[in-house]
Amino acid sequence: MSDSKPVYLKLRDIIAAAIIDGTYGEGTMLPSVRAFAADQGANPLTVAKAYQQFQLDGLVEVQRGVGMYVARGAAEKLRSSERELFLSREWPVIARRIERLGISPADLLAEKL
């Protein structure tokens, strides 16, 4: 992650990854703002801003007084948007570096993840 990225976006990325990988599945309640803030060492207002973005994007459903739940289809929506961002912003930079360093597709495939 870029160091210049705002903290709420870094937190958003952590939550998005957890939704995509199934840690927070559809219908699962997200941790409370305070609990997630404590876990991440972040300000609760910053976490609330990250959560609000998920709400605005329709990725979570709020039950007043209860909590936020991962909305149906959230993982696929996130996977699709994250894929698009990767291909449009990150991959061109990576591809240019691969070319500059003379790394072949075979070299990449030979490397273990």
C-alpha positions, 0 to 999 in steps of 0.5 A: 500500500502507498504510504501517501494513501489516507488511513481510512482508505488503508482501513477500507482496503483491509476490510475489502480484502476480508470481504473478498477472501470470505473472512466476512461473508455475506450476512456476516456482521462487521466488527464494531467501529470501536472494536476494529479501531482498537484492533487496527490502532486507529481512531474510531472516527477514521474507521467510521469514515471507512465503514461509511464508504462501504455503506454508500457503495451498497456493500453493507447493510445497517441495522440501527442499534445492531451493527453493519452486515455484509450485503449480498453480492458484496464480495463479487462487487468488490472483486470486480472493482478491485480487479479493474483498479489493479488492471488499470492502475497497478498492472501497467506499472508492474508490466513496465518494470518487468519489461525494464528488468528483462523478466520473461513470463517463464521467469515469473511462472518459475517463481514461487508465491 
